Amino acid sequence: MKRLNEAQICEINITPLTDVFLVLLIIMMIVTPMMDFGGLPLGISATDDRTPVEQKDKKPLTIDVTKAGAFEIDGAEIARPILAAELASRMEGNPDIAVRVHPEASYEALVVALGAVYQTGVVRVNVYQEEEAPGGETAPAPPATGST
């Protein structure tokens, strides 16, 4: 027969575990307010339309990204190295820019186009993809209302 002092204890002591969790909680409560949660500066468009009347009639300057990855502004093909400079010269005080992308264009070409827009200092840009027409040709999609 076993004696009482030789019996095994089958209980879990949760006091040290609770102490560790409380210490971690206190550390997180102290450190979290000190962290800087800086993210991307995104301009969010307002729900009401406060655009001046003279700007409502202006069409946005559209950059077309073709299937081959070339860039076109108003139907004229623009070389990649001078895209930002050409875009800045054609803006003429119109801050609205739209980037229309062919469905099979590369992501690299889209990034280059958005980089050129960023270099001009524009903070609002509409990006949309051309839709394919029934005959296999691409028809322009309506511009997106949101901004990036």
PLY file of the C-alpha trace (Angstrom):
ply
format ascii 1.0
element vertex 148
property float x
property float y
property float z
element edge 147
property int vertex1
property int vertex2
end_header
0.00 0.00 0.00
1.22 3.46 -0.90
1.65 6.10 1.62
-0.07 9.46 1.19
3.17 11.44 0.78
4.27 9.27 -2.16
1.15 9.94 -4.24
1.54 11.92 -7.47
0.00 15.36 -7.79
-2.14 15.54 -10.92
-2.92 19.25 -10.91
-1.56 22.04 -13.08
-0.23 25.05 -11.23
-1.43 28.03 -13.32
-0.01 30.73 -11.05
3.34 31.03 -12.92
1.53 30.95 -16.26
-0.80 33.75 -15.15
2.16 35.79 -13.93
3.90 35.49 -17.31
0.74 36.55 -19.19
0.22 39.55 -16.93
3.82 40.70 -17.40
3.47 40.37 -21.19
0.20 42.30 -21.09
1.78 45.14 -19.13
4.74 45.28 -21.53
2.39 45.47 -24.54
0.28 48.16 -22.89
3.39 50.29 -22.36
5.03 49.71 -25.75
1.99 49.98 -28.04
1.34 53.74 -27.61
5.01 54.42 -28.37
4.87 52.69 -31.76
4.39 54.83 -34.84
1.74 53.33 -37.11
2.56 55.37 -40.22
1.03 54.06 -43.41
0.55 55.13 -46.98
-0.88 58.62 -47.36
-4.08 57.97 -49.27
-6.47 60.68 -50.35
-10.04 59.58 -49.80
-12.63 61.34 -51.90
-15.56 62.95 -50.15
-19.12 61.80 -50.76
-20.39 65.24 -51.73
-19.32 66.85 -55.00
-17.47 70.07 -54.23
-15.64 70.33 -57.54
-15.82 73.85 -59.00
-18.01 74.19 -62.08
-15.08 75.06 -64.36
-13.30 71.80 -63.42
-16.37 69.61 -64.02
-16.23 70.26 -67.75
-12.56 69.31 -68.04
-11.82 65.78 -69.15
-9.09 64.02 -67.21
-5.75 63.54 -68.90
-5.66 59.84 -69.80
-2.56 57.66 -69.96
-3.17 54.48 -71.94
-1.07 51.42 -71.10
-1.21 49.17 -74.16
-1.01 45.39 -74.37
2.68 45.61 -75.34
3.46 47.84 -72.34
3.76 51.07 -74.31
2.36 54.37 -73.05
0.06 56.70 -74.98
-1.25 60.14 -74.12
-3.97 61.48 -76.44
-3.12 58.76 -78.98
0.57 59.68 -79.22
3.04 57.06 -78.03
5.39 58.32 -75.33
8.75 56.74 -74.46
9.17 55.45 -70.93
12.10 57.76 -69.92
10.22 60.96 -70.81
6.75 59.88 -69.63
6.79 61.97 -66.43
8.09 65.09 -68.17
5.57 64.75 -71.00
2.76 64.21 -68.52
3.74 67.31 -66.54
3.83 69.44 -69.69
0.38 68.25 -70.85
-1.42 68.70 -67.53
-2.17 72.42 -68.17
-3.56 73.00 -64.70
-5.84 69.96 -64.86
-5.03 67.84 -61.79
-7.31 64.96 -62.88
-5.41 62.04 -64.37
-6.77 58.66 -65.42
-4.72 55.57 -66.23
-6.46 53.15 -68.61
-4.85 49.71 -68.70
-5.25 46.98 -71.30
-6.35 43.67 -69.69
-3.18 41.88 -70.84
-0.71 44.67 -70.01
2.05 43.87 -67.53
1.97 45.07 -63.94
5.40 46.61 -64.47
3.98 48.97 -67.10
1.17 49.99 -64.75
3.67 50.69 -61.96
5.78 52.82 -64.33
2.69 54.82 -65.32
1.68 55.36 -61.70
5.27 56.33 -60.85
5.21 58.97 -63.59
1.93 60.33 -62.20
3.47 60.43 -58.72
6.51 62.34 -60.04
4.24 65.10 -61.34
2.88 65.66 -57.83
-0.67 64.49 -58.50
-2.29 62.83 -55.50
-5.58 61.73 -57.14
-5.56 59.28 -60.00
-8.28 57.05 -61.44
-7.11 53.63 -62.61
-9.35 51.42 -64.67
-9.08 48.51 -67.03
-10.40 48.36 -70.56
-13.23 45.89 -71.06
-13.18 43.50 -73.98
-15.89 44.11 -76.57
-17.78 41.15 -78.12
-15.64 41.28 -81.28
-12.43 40.78 -79.32
-11.52 44.47 -79.44
-11.17 46.47 -76.28
-13.65 49.14 -75.37
-12.85 51.70 -72.68
-14.49 51.10 -69.35
-16.02 53.97 -67.46
-13.56 55.57 -65.07
-13.69 54.49 -61.47
-15.11 57.00 -59.05
-12.63 56.28 -56.26
-9.16 57.73 -56.02
-5.84 56.20 -55.15
0 1
1 2
2 3
3 4
4 5
5 6
6 7
7 8
8 9
9 10
10 11
11 12
12 13
13 14
14 15
15 16
16 17
17 18
18 19
19 20
20 21
21 22
22 23
23 24
24 25
25 26
26 27
27 28
28 29
29 30
30 31
31 32
32 33
33 34
34 35
35 36
36 37
37 38
38 39
39 40
40 41
41 42
42 43
43 44
44 45
45 46
46 47
47 48
48 49
49 50
50 51
51 52
52 53
53 54
54 55
55 56
56 57
57 58
58 59
59 60
60 61
61 62
62 63
63 64
64 65
65 66
66 67
67 68
68 69
69 70
70 71
71 72
72 73
73 74
74 75
75 76
76 77
77 78
78 79
79 80
80 81
81 82
82 83
83 84
84 85
85 86
86 87
87 88
88 89
89 90
90 91
91 92
92 93
93 94
94 95
95 96
96 97
97 98
98 99
99 100
100 101
101 102
102 103
103 104
104 105
105 106
106 107
107 108
108 109
109 110
110 111
111 112
112 113
113 114
114 115
115 116
116 117
117 118
118 119
119 120
120 121
121 122
122 123
123 124
124 125
125 126
126 127
127 128
128 129
129 130
130 131
131 132
132 133
133 134
134 135
135 136
136 137
137 138
138 139
139 140
140 141
141 142
142 143
143 144
144 145
145 146
146 147
